[in-house]
Amino acid sequence: MALSLSVVLLLGIILIVLIRGKSLKGGPALVAILFGFFLASTGVAPSINKFLNSLADTINNITF
């Protein structure tokens, strides 16, 4: 749960920066938000979640 909240917060901050920096206009930003919202309610959402969790675990296991 903490990972999901962190990712949502990070993506929200990036979206705000892009909108304020005029790199992303309001219309495309709204489409991106709605796409993410509706994608989360499809059958592919568990697969995306599983992929992102495995990616986060892989990054977490990297040692220097």
BELFEN-V663983 format. One record per residue. RES is the residue in one letter. SS is DSSP state (A for helix, B for strand, O for the rest). BURIAL is b if it has 9 or more other ideal C-beta (glycine too) atoms within 8 Angstrom, else e. Layout:
BEGIN
RES|SS|BURIAL, RES|SS|BURIAL
END
This chain:
BEGIN
M|O|e, A|A|e, L|A|b, S|A|e, L|A|e, S|A|e, V|A|b, V|A|e, L|A|e, L|A|e, L|A|e, G|A|e, I|A|e, I|A|e, L|A|b, I|A|e, V|A|e, L|A|b, I|A|b, R|A|e, G|O|e, K|O|e, S|O|e, L|O|b, K|O|e, G|A|e, G|A|e, P|A|e, A|A|b, L|A|e, V|A|e, A|A|b, I|A|b, L|A|e, F|A|e, G|A|e, F|A|e, F|A|e, L|A|b, A|O|e, S|O|e, T|O|e, G|O|e, V|O|e, A|A|b, P|A|e, S|A|e, I|A|b, N|A|e, K|A|e, F|A|e, L|A|b, N|A|b, S|A|e, L|A|e, A|A|b, D|A|e, T|A|e, I|A|e, N|A|e, N|O|e, I|O|e, T|O|e, F|O|e
END
